[in-house]
Amino acid sequence: MPTATLAEPTRDGLPPMPPGPPHEERHFAAGETMRHVVGGAAEGLVPGTAVAAALSLAGMATPAVLAGGLASLAAISVAGALERVRAVRAEAALYAAERLREEEESHLYPEREKWEVAAILHRYGVRGDVLRQAVEAVAADRRRWVDFMMRFELDLSEPDTARTGRAALVRAMAQAGAGILPLLPYVVTPSGATGWSCLMAGLGLVGLGWLRARGDGLPPAGQALRVLGIGAAAAVVAALVARLVV
């Protein structure tokens, strides 16, 4: 079998990518939006189902059951969206502060910062003249130098704040949409609504767990059962708490 060799370097010194499997990593086939949809829907199925079941078992009338389920669902959806926005803004503020500190240190203590670059590369097996040349190459461009330190010293990536609002909205809508489904039996068949509601929520959790596992390349059956188990445990606890309060 012939030995594969790198092609001739381009003007910037990097050779073209050799032939091989697709370069893109398929962590989730439907992309980031689908991850938010699946995650939000899984979070939305449990609270409304648990609260509605507890109120129904406590003997509350159907309007009160629906009101309680919808109120808990609205609170979860809004709180989740606002928390997502807050978390990303906090990450962005942390990243900006750490980057400013790294930029200042590269000006005030350049030799110390170069040593830190060398220490990082040394952990990856770079030695001797190659190590020295690599450090000088990284430090030759200050932006690239700081980028290197942010990624490999601090393990920080710049948050994409531009998509925060959209992601929060998508997740909240998924929570609300999925959470309404287990409440529909209380409108259609109030007499046996609790059983049908729990069944719909269980099937929904299994389906979402299966979908997420397929997208992540994990065994679908095991992941679906884990999601169902987590959701069922959360629903039982929520229902017991609600039943005690009512």
N, C-alpha and C positions, 0 to 999 in steps of 0.2 A: 504494500500500500504506500503511495507516495506521501511524503511528509508535507503538511500544509505550511506555507510560508506567508508572511505578511506582504501585502502589496507595497509598491513604492510609496513613500510618504508624500503627502500633499504639501502645499506651500507652508502651512503652519506646522509641519512635522508629524501630523497624525495620519497614519495610513487609513485607507478606506476600510470599512467593516467587512471582514471575510464572510463568505456564505455560511449559512447555518439556520437554525430554527428561528421563528419570529422573535424579534427583539423585545416586543412589548410584553410586559408581564400581565397576565390576566387574573388579577386578584378578584375582580368581580365584573362579569361580562357586561352588565348593564350600566356600569359606571357609578360615579359618586352619587348621582341623584337617586338611583335605585337603592343604594345603601341607606340613604336617609328615609326613603319610602318604606323599606322593609323594617328598619329599626323603629321608625315612628309608629307604624301599624302594630308592631308587636307590643310596644309600650301602651298603645291606646286600647287594646283589647281587654286588658285586665281590670283597670279601675272601675269603668262603668259596669262591667259584668258583675264584679264583686259587690259593689254598693247596691246595685239593683236587686241582686239575689238576696242580700241581707235585709233590705227594706221589704221585699216581697215576703220572705219567710217570717218577718216580724208582723205581718198582717197589714201593711200599709196599702192604701188604694193605688190603683195603677197610675193615676196622674202623679202622685207623690213619688212612686218608684221611678217613673221616667224623669221627673224633675231632679231627683237625687243623682241618678245616673248621668244625666246631661250636665249637671253642675260639676260633678267630679271630673268628668271628661273635659269640660271647658277649662277648669283650673289646671289640670295636668298639661293640656296642650299649650296654654298661654305661658305657664311657668317653664315648661320645657324649652319653648322658643326663646324666651327672655334669658334663660340660663345659658343657652347656646351662644347667644350674642355676647353676653357678659364674659363667658369663658374665652371666646376668641379675642375679644378686646383685651382681656388680661394677658393672654399669650402674646399679642402684638406689642403691648406695653413692655412686657418682660424682654422680648426679643430686641426691641429698640434700645432699652437701657443697657442690655448686655453688649450689644453691638457698639454703642457709644463708648463703653468701657474698654472694649477690645481695640477700638480705633485709637483711643487716648494712650493705651499701653504700647501700641505699636510705634507711636511717636516718642513716648517718654523712655521706654525700655526696649528698643529694637533688638538688642542682642539677646535679652531674656526671652522675648517672643520668638526669635529664631530658634533658640534652644528648645522651646516648647514644640515648635514644628518638627525639629529633629527628633525629639523624644517620641512624638506620635508616629512618625515614619519608621523610627527604630523598632517600635512594637510590631510593625508589619514586615520586618526583616530587611529593611533597607540599610546598607552598611557602606563604610568607606567613602571613596570619592563620589559614588552615586548618591549617597546620603547628602553630602555637602552640596552637590549640584542640584539636587531636588529641593533642598531648603532655599538656596539662592533663587531658584526658579519660582517657588511659591512666593517668596518675599519681594520679588521684583515688581509685582503689581500689588499696591496696597489693598485695593478692593478684593482682589482674589485672595490675598493673605488673610484679611479679616474673615472672608467667607469660609476659608479653610478652618480657621480657629473656631468659628461659630459651629461648624458642622462636626469637626472631629475632636475638639477640646470640650465644648459645652454641650454637644449633641442637641443643638437647637436648629430648627428649620423655620424660615420666615412664614408666618401664618398668612393665608390668602383671605384677607378681610373683605375683599370685593364680593366674594360669594357667600359671606356669612348670613346676610339677610335672606337671600334666596334659600339657602340650606335650612335656616330656621323656619321659614314659611312652609317649605315642602314637608319638613318633619311634623310641624303642627297640623297641617292639613291631613297628613297620613294618620296621625293619632286620632283626629276627630272623625275622619271617614271610617276607619276600622272600628273605633269605639262605638259608633252608632249602630253597627250591624247587630251586636248582641242585644241591643235594646229593642229592635224591631219586633221580636216575638211578644213583647208586652203590649204592643199595639194590635198585632194580628190575632194572637191567641192568648189572651190574658190568663186563662185557666191553667194552662201548662207551660207558661212562658219561662219559668226559671230553668226547667230542664232543657228546653230548646235553646235558651240563651247560653247556658254553659256548654252545650254541645257545639254551637256555632263558634264560640270563643275557642274551644279546644281544637276544632278543625282548623280554625284560622291560625292558631299558633303552630300547629303541625305544618301547615302549608308554608308559613313564613320561615320556619326553621329549615324546611327542606329547600326553599328557594335560596336562602342565604348560604346554606351549605354547598349547594351546587355552584353558586357564584364564587365561593371561596375555595372550591376544590376539595371540600371535606366530605366524609361519608354522609349522605343525606339522611339516612334513617336514624343514625345515632344522634345527629345534631337536632333533628326534628323532635326526637323524644326528650332531649335535654331542654330545648326551648319550652316544650309542653310542660315538663316537670317544674321548671322555674316559674312559668306563668301560673300553673295550678297552685303552687305553694304560696305565691304572692296573693292570688285570689282568695285562697282559704283564710290567710291571715287578715286580709282586708275585710272579708265578709264577717269574720269573728269579731273584729274590732267594731265594725259598724253595727253588728247585732247587739253587742254589749251596750253601745251608746244609745241605741233606739229604745 
